[in-house]
Amino acid sequence: MMPGDMTKSSQVADDLRHRITSGELRPGDPVPSEPTLMDQYEIARGTVRKALQQLTQEGLISNGQGRGRTVRAHAPVTFLASQSE
């Protein structure tokens, strides 16, 4: 996929992912709030939530039930299965 073809939620997720993997956002750090991300990227709340959900599913951030989202200490190991012919 070319950068121009990315959805807004994918762009936000990629940006936050880069900030996490580069160390700008460290384990335990709070993830910017939904309103902050909405203002920063000029996008709707649903788009922000989709991006954050993607990072939660990848294990990079906590889901933040009641206490806000934070960067996880380390992402879980993911095993990719190969397709059999």
C-alpha positions in Angstrom: 0.0 0.0 0.0 1.3 3.4 -0.9 1.4 6.1 1.8 -1.3 8.1 0.0 -3.6 5.1 0.0 -3.5 4.7 3.8 -6.7 5.4 5.8 -6.6 8.1 8.5 -6.8 5.5 11.2 -3.9 3.6 9.7 -1.8 6.8 9.5 -2.5 7.6 13.2 -1.7 4.0 14.2 1.5 4.0 12.2 2.6 7.3 13.8 1.9 6.2 17.3 3.6 2.8 16.6 6.7 4.7 15.4 6.6 6.8 18.6 6.5 3.7 20.7 9.1 1.7 18.8 11.5 4.7 18.6 11.3 5.1 22.4 9.6 8.5 22.3 6.7 6.9 24.1 8.1 4.5 26.7 6.6 1.6 28.6 4.2 2.9 31.2 3.8 6.3 29.5 0.2 7.5 28.9 -1.0 7.4 25.3 -2.3 10.8 24.1 -6.1 11.1 24.9 -8.7 10.8 22.3 -9.5 14.5 22.3 -5.8 15.3 21.9 -5.4 12.9 19.0 -8.6 14.3 17.4 -7.2 17.8 17.5 -3.7 16.8 16.5 -4.8 14.9 13.4 -8.0 16.7 12.7 -10.1 13.5 12.7 -13.2 12.1 14.3 -13.4 10.2 17.5 -14.3 7.0 15.7 -11.2 7.2 13.6 -9.0 7.7 16.7 -10.7 4.8 18.4 -10.1 2.6 15.4 -6.3 3.4 15.4 -6.1 2.8 19.2 -8.0 -0.5 18.9 -5.4 -1.6 16.2 -2.5 -0.8 18.6 -4.3 -2.6 21.5 -4.8 -5.7 19.3 -1.1 -5.6 18.4 -0.2 -5.5 22.1 1.5 -2.2 22.0 -0.9 -0.3 24.3 -3.2 -1.2 27.2 -6.9 -0.8 26.6 -7.1 1.6 29.5 -10.4 0.6 31.1 -11.0 3.5 33.6 -7.5 4.7 33.9 -6.4 5.8 30.4 -4.3 3.9 27.8 -0.6 3.3 28.5 2.2 1.9 26.5 2.8 -1.8 27.4 6.1 -2.9 28.8 6.7 -5.1 25.7 4.6 -6.4 22.9 3.7 -10.1 23.1 5.5 -12.4 20.6 3.4 -13.1 17.5 3.9 -16.2 15.5 2.9 -16.2 11.9 1.8 -19.5 10.4 2.8 -20.2 6.8 0.2 -21.3 4.3 0.5 -24.9 3.1 0.3 -25.6 -0.5 
